[in-house]
Amino acid sequence: MATTMSKEKIILVVDDEPAILDMVEFAIKRTGFTVILAQDSMQAMSCIADRPPDLILLDWMLPDISGVDLARRLKREELTRTIPIIMLTARAEEGDKLKGFEIGVDDYVTKPFSTRELIARINAVLRRSEPLAENDAITVSGLELDPATHRVHSDGEKIHLGPTEFRLLQFFMTHPERVYTRSQLLDRVWGQNVYIEDRTVDVHIRRLRKELSMHGCDKLIQTVRGAGYRFSVQV
């Protein structure tokens, strides 16, 4: 199965089950990606330091530091916070999924899973992580987003956003004043045919607002009760 992603993309797979590693490695290599394997969190950190990946497939349960704790640590570090993470786990409860999204995980695949679904999710997350084609910087009320450099500033101060929050903000800033439902945001920001629930939008909106609030910009993203969300400079 071919992929539209660059063959130079590096995927780090972190799982302590050899059978899972073998299966995922075989499937990912067939699509043209480069694969790095790790069996615990410490080995994963060593791999990341040696060769930062473009995406991490991370098992929830690991023998040393849990996958959730490792994801939280990676999202706090300046050099790794923008690396997309897909959790691999047998935990299917909605609360667990929301916990992963809250700390910055980009997607969630429940075991057992098909390799076809996994590759589709990898491609979708990588697409969301790449800057959009438009390279013109956008400025609204002191908030500046530059797609070319993938940076966001507020009155000259840098705002740290994950790849999904960046694309969400870029969509809002290029489509101001109009109200979008959760389903519409999923289609426009995440893309069609993704396996993500509507409530995931709320999680990413909260994370985006949290980062913007540190610079007094969170009120630009408004909740329209019973309808959805809107980006507006008007109160």
Buried (B, 14 or more C-beta within 10 A) or exposed (E): EEBEBEEEBBBBBBBBBEEBBEBBBEBBEEBBBBBBBBBBBBBBBEBBEEEBBBBBBBBBBBEEBBBBEBBBBBBEEEEBBBBBBBBBBEBEEEEBBBBBBEBBBBBBBBBEBEBEEBBBBBBBBBBBBEBBEEEEEBEBEEBBBBBEEBBBBBEEEEBBBBBBBBBBBBBBBBEBEEBBBBEBBBBBBBBEEBEBBEEBBBBBBEBBBEBBEEBEBBEBBBEEEEEBBBBBEEE
